[in-house]
Each structure stands twice: as C-alpha cells, then as structure tokens.
Amino acid sequence: MAITVRIPTQLRQLTGGVGEIPVEAATVGDALRALDATNPGFGERIFDENGALRRFVNVFLADEDVRFLQGIETPVTEGQVLSIVPAVAGG
C-alpha cells in the first residue's frame, strides 16, 4: 500500500531536502525500512541496534503514536500519513 512519510527538518539532509516521501508498505516498520532503502543512513537514525525505534524518535500514524498501537508492526492502509517527530527536551 502506498503511504506518505513526513520527514522532519532535522533529517531532510538524508532525503535531499524532501519533506514528504511516498513508500509502499504493509506496516510502519516496512515503511521506515523502505525509507532507509531509498535514503541510506535513515535507518541508523531511527532504529537502535536491536531494530526498535530509538527512544528519542516518535512516529505517528494518523496522529496516533505507534508506541501505543502495535509499534513498528502497526499495519498501514492506503493513503495514510506516517510522521517522524524527533523528541524535544529542555527546560
């Protein structure tokens, strides 16, 4: 299924400045791996050494944090939007 992945400004150097990329995927993980396949270096920024999402990377599918769904195994449907949002900290 074709979905759109929204890329945060901090990671657009990996996509040549592109802010939205269409990918074919059945799950959130498939979409993120497809993004890495076409934009090398992406995977190491969003996945840890065990293949899980890094703690400081939030991924939203249709405004829902995938950590509260099925994580990277969350199924996607045609036309959905997946947004990668780096965590913001400070005080």
C-alpha positions as CSV (number, residue, x, y, z in Angstrom):
1,M,0.0,0.0,0.0
2,A,1.2,3.5,-0.8
3,I,1.5,5.8,2.2
4,T,3.3,9.1,2.8
5,V,6.1,9.5,5.3
6,R,6.7,13.1,6.6
7,I,10.3,13.8,7.3
8,P,11.3,16.3,10.0
9,T,13.6,19.2,9.1
10,Q,16.4,17.6,11.1
11,L,16.5,14.6,8.9
12,R,15.9,16.1,5.5
13,Q,19.6,16.2,4.7
14,L,19.2,12.4,4.1
15,T,16.3,13.0,1.6
16,G,17.9,15.8,-0.4
17,G,15.6,18.3,1.4
18,V,12.4,16.5,0.6
19,G,9.7,16.7,3.3
20,E,7.3,14.0,2.2
21,I,8.2,10.7,0.6
22,P,5.7,8.1,-0.7
23,V,6.6,4.5,0.1
24,E,5.0,1.1,-0.4
25,A,4.5,-0.7,2.9
26,A,2.2,-3.0,4.9
27,T,3.4,-1.9,8.3
28,V,5.1,1.0,10.0
29,G,8.4,-0.9,10.1
30,D,8.1,-1.7,6.4
31,A,7.6,1.9,5.6
32,L,10.6,3.0,7.7
33,R,12.8,0.3,6.2
34,A,11.7,1.3,2.7
35,L,12.7,4.9,3.5
36,D,16.1,3.7,4.5
37,A,16.5,1.6,1.3
38,T,15.9,4.7,-0.8
39,N,17.7,7.2,1.5
40,P,20.7,5.4,3.1
41,G,21.5,6.4,6.6
42,F,17.9,6.9,7.7
43,G,17.7,3.5,9.5
44,E,20.6,4.2,11.8
45,R,19.0,7.5,12.8
46,I,15.6,6.0,13.7
47,F,16.3,2.4,14.8
48,D,18.5,1.2,17.6
49,E,20.9,-1.8,17.4
50,N,18.0,-4.1,18.2
51,G,15.8,-2.8,15.4
52,A,13.5,-1.0,17.7
53,L,12.6,2.7,17.4
54,R,15.1,4.9,19.2
55,R,13.8,6.4,22.4
56,F,14.1,10.0,21.1
57,V,12.2,9.3,17.8
58,N,8.4,9.5,17.9
59,V,6.4,8.1,15.0
60,F,2.8,8.9,14.5
61,L,0.4,7.2,12.2
62,A,-2.8,9.3,11.5
63,D,-2.0,11.3,14.7
64,E,-1.6,8.2,16.9
65,D,1.8,7.4,18.5
66,V,2.7,4.0,17.1
67,R,4.1,3.0,20.5
68,F,0.6,3.0,21.8
69,L,-0.6,0.9,18.9
70,Q,1.5,-2.1,17.7
71,G,4.8,-0.4,17.5
72,I,6.6,-0.9,14.2
73,E,4.3,-3.9,13.5
74,T,1.3,-1.5,13.2
75,P,-0.4,-2.1,9.9
76,V,-0.9,0.8,7.5
77,T,-3.6,1.4,4.9
78,E,-3.5,3.1,1.6
79,G,-3.2,6.8,1.8
80,Q,-2.2,7.1,5.4
81,V,0.4,9.5,6.6
82,L,3.3,8.5,8.8
83,S,5.1,11.3,10.6
84,I,8.5,11.1,12.2
85,V,8.9,13.5,15.0
86,P,12.1,13.9,17.0
87,A,11.6,14.3,20.7
88,V,12.2,17.8,22.1
89,A,13.7,18.2,25.5
90,G,14.7,21.2,27.5
91,G,13.7,23.3,30.5
